[in-house]
Amino acid sequence: MVRSFRRGAFAAVVALSLAPLAACAAGNGAQSLKVKPDSQSVTVGDIQVQNAFVLTQADGPATVSARLFNNGTADQTLQAVQVAGGLSAQLSGADGGGTITVPAHGTVLLGGKGNPAATINSGVESLRDGDVQKAVFDFSTTGAVAMPINVTPAAGFFEPYGPSSLPTTTAPLPTDSATATATPGTTATPSDTATPTGTATPTGTATPTQ
């Protein structure tokens, strides 16, 4: 009986030891490798910031992606995001304005198509992939929420939230105007002018008779 128990315990230990190897052998397509990346979560007052990253690209601006939670009963606005000891992000709302509101008992995702954006246009050369920088999210009521933030390329899972997701603007095309413009080399002449079509001329004159 004791020998049987020992054999069972030994088999269980061997199985547990081989489990990690089996997971590694699953290759790059393993479900465990598709788990959404996670980062530190920080809560100050009613505000919680989690999954914060600086997403970079080879040439051009960088973006800050994060999930913002407001657990309070009043709306708050994100007023500023600073990274790497002085780099300030340019904030833009989902509607193109400069205000990002986190509704009461609601959440906002920074980055991605149709979402608010925090873009770093200058000083990006100091953001090196793989570094961990200090970021400060400043809210209207809560104030500063500081946390470490990972710097990573906007590739793979992060690509939809990186700089490539920023909307592009094009110059508006000229619209038809109600006023006519003169073509070079020609002069504008009135098209409808009142011209006399007939004038009264005397057809006969009274001459004195003898």
Secondary structure by P-SEA (a helix, b strand, c coil): caaaaaaaaaaaaaaaaaaaaaaaaccccccccccccccbbbbccccccccccccccccbbbbbbbbbbbcccbbbbbccccccccbbbbbbccccccccccccccccccccccbbbbbbccccccccccbbbbbbbbcccccbbbbbbbbbccccccccccccccccccccccccccbbbbcccccccccccccccccccccbbbbbcc
